[in-house]
Amino acid sequence: MTTSGLPAALAALGEGRLAGSWTLDAARSQVRLATKSMWGTVPVRGVFGKVSGSGTVTGAGEVTGTLTVAAGSIDTKIKKRDDHLRSADFFDAANYPDITFSVEAISPAAGGVTVAGSLTVRGTTRPVSFGAAVSADDGEVTLDAEVPVNRADYGLTFNQLGMMGMKSTITIHAVFTRQ
């Protein structure tokens, strides 16, 4: 039975119909990064090419899981910029290959759900909560969210001539399938 929209997804969660193990469908999921450069006048957008994840839903509707992106898989369509983002000035992908979000709870919120957990970038972990839209059926769960992040909170403070914004938005489209 397919349910779409938030109330139906939450009902499926609360009724235990989504209980079990879930795996991220990397081919249908995407994590994007957006920020501004040149003193806030030039948008910079990129996509992480390698994404993985999994989750567990208990019979009581409690959700835990992990979403991982390979820091070195960032692609902004400009090789020189991508190489710089992978360097120690930013993601330091050689020493910190993964950016990880660990889901600790999902709860109903106005217009969607609130996802609470911890984001780890460059070895620094901080609590993060964000709103998301969710849809579900018995074999698939889709979560869409925009997560504001201040990169300085994770030690990414390189900012030559003050040209780059510190605030970024991570856009997540995650499709999970039942294992």
N, C-alpha and C positions, 0 to 999 in steps of 0.2 A: 504494500500500500504506500503510495507516494504522498508525502506531505510537503507543502511548500509554504514559505513565509515563516515569520518568527513564531507566532503562537503555535503552529503545528509542529515546528522543530522543537520548541520547548516542551510541548506535550509529549512528543516521542522520547525526549530525553528523560522527562520525569516519570514516564510510564515504563522505563527500562527497555524500550524497543531498540535503543541504540547501544545497549550494553555490549561490551566486547572490545576487541583490539582492532585498531584502525591504522592504515598506512597511507602516507601522503602519495598521491598520484603525481609524481614530478613532471610528467609530460603535460599535465593539464593545470598545473599550479605555477604561480609566478610571484617573485618578490622583486619589487622595484624600489629604487632610491631616487629621490628628487631633492635638490638643494639649489641655492643660487650663488653665483660667482660674480666677479667684476662689480663689487660693491652693491650687490643685490639686483643687478640689471639683466644678468644672463642666466636663464634656467639651465641647470645641469641635470640630466636624467640618465639613469643607468638601470640595467637589469642584472640580477645574479643568475648565471646560467646553470648553477648546480644547487639544487634544493632537495632536502630530504626531511622526513619526519614521520612520527608515529604518535598514537595516542591510545588511551584506554578510557572507557566509560564504564562505570560501575552500574549495577542494577538500580542503585539509588540516584543515578544521574550525576555522580561526581566525575569530573573530567580532569585528566592529567595528560601531559604529552610534551613533545619536543618538536620544534621546527628548527632546522639547521641549514644555513647557507654557507657555501664555500666562499670565503672572503676574496680569494684570488679569481673567482669567476665573474667579477664585476665587468660589465661591458657598457661603456658609454659611447661607443662607436669612434672613439679617438684613442688610438693605441698609447700615445705618450701620456695622456691623462690617466688611462687605465693602469699603466705601469706605475705612475706616481701614487695612485690610490692604493695599489698593492704594496707599496714601499713602507718603510718604517715611519714615514711622515704621517701616514694615515692608518690603514688596516694592519700593516705589518704582517701580511699573509704568510710569510716564511716562518714566523714564530707563532702566529695565532691563526691557523688556517680556517677556523670555523667561527661564525657568528651564530649564536644559539639563543633561542627563546624557549624557556621552559614554562609551560602552562601549569598553573597551580589550581585554578578554579575558573569556572564560567558561571555567570549569574545573570538573570533577567535584568534588563535595563530599558529605559524609555527608547522605543524605536529599534531595539536589538538586544544584544547581550553585552556584558562587560567581561573582558578576558583579563585575568590577573596572572602575573607570573614574574619571571626574571629574565632580563636581556643581558647576555654576556658578549662584550666586544673587547678585543685586545686584552683579555684576562681580567677585565673589570665587569663585575656583575651589579646590576641595579634593578630594583623593583620597577615594573612597568604595568600599567593598566590602560586599556583602551576599549573603545566601543567597537562593535562589529555587527555586521549583518550575517545571519546564518540561515541556511536551508538544509533540509534533511529528508531522506527517505530511508528505508530499511537497509540499503546497500551503499549509500553515499551521503557525505556531509560536506557542505561547501561553506567556507568562511571568508568574508571580504572585510578588509579593514584598512584604515589609514592611521599610521602610528607616528605622532610627532616625536622627534628625538633631538636632543641637543648633543652634538658630537663631543663637546668638551667634557660632558659627564663621563665619557669613556676614554679620556686621554687623547683624543684626536684634536689637538689644538693647533696644529700647523696652520698658519694663516699669513702667507707672504703679503706684505703691504696692507693687511686688513681687507683683502679683496674678497675673501670667501665667507659666506654666511655660516654661522654655527648651528643653525636650525635646519634639520632635514626632515623629510617625510618618507617613511617606509610604507609602501602600498603592498598589501598581501592579498593574493587570491589563492586560497588553499583548498584543494579538493582531496578529501580523504575517502578511501574505500575500505569496506569491511574485510578483515583478513580471513 
